[in-house]
Amino acid sequence: MDKFVPYKKMSKKARQKIDRMKRSDWGNVKPVLRVEDSPRTYRRHPKHKSSLYQE
């Protein structure tokens, strides 16, 4: 059985190995903020660009 070594005293490679095992990915969760715009806000660009050039 291996002796217990405190994390601070471990070698850099050993710490990196432990850190890699602890890390996980987000899976199906997308960490993008999804907030609907208020209908009162000013929109600089038109909703459809093609509507600008209709004559």
C-alpha positions in Angstrom: 0.0 0.0 0.0 1.3 3.5 -0.9 2.0 6.0 1.8 -0.2 9.0 2.1 1.5 12.1 0.7 -0.1 15.6 1.2 -1.2 17.3 -2.0 1.2 20.2 -1.5 4.2 17.9 -1.2 3.3 15.8 -4.3 5.3 16.2 -7.5 3.9 18.5 -10.2 3.1 15.5 -12.4 1.3 13.7 -9.6 -0.8 16.8 -8.9 -1.6 17.2 -12.5 -2.8 13.6 -12.7 -5.1 14.0 -9.8 -6.4 17.3 -11.1 -7.2 15.7 -14.5 -9.2 12.9 -12.8 -11.2 15.5 -10.8 -12.1 17.6 -13.8 -15.2 16.8 -15.8 -16.9 18.2 -18.8 -20.2 20.0 -19.0 -21.9 17.1 -20.8 -25.2 18.2 -22.4 -25.2 21.5 -20.5 -24.3 24.6 -22.6 -22.9 27.3 -20.3 -24.3 30.2 -22.4 -26.5 32.8 -20.8 -29.9 32.6 -22.4 -31.9 35.7 -21.6 -34.7 37.0 -23.7 -34.4 40.6 -24.8 -37.0 43.0 -23.5 -39.5 44.1 -26.2 -38.8 47.7 -25.2 -35.1 47.7 -26.0 -33.8 49.6 -29.1 -32.5 47.3 -31.8 -29.8 48.9 -34.0 -30.1 46.4 -36.8 -33.4 45.6 -38.6 -34.8 42.1 -38.1 -34.6 41.2 -41.8 -31.9 42.8 -44.0 -33.9 42.1 -47.1 -36.7 44.5 -46.0 -34.3 47.4 -46.3 -33.9 47.0 -50.1 -37.5 46.5 -51.1 -38.7 49.2 -53.5 
